[in-house]
């Protein structure tokens, strides 16, 4: 199973059918060697 499939299962388990907005962007490299993913997030509490 690929990393995208694992992420999809984890998001579905946490949020159910109503997933939050998300974007996946492919890049040539990340900040440090060996990194598998990088996360940037903004959270708002109403």
Secondary structure, 3 states (H helix, E strand, C coil): CCHHHHHHHHHHHHHCCCCCCCCCCCCCCCCCCCCCCCCCCCCCCC
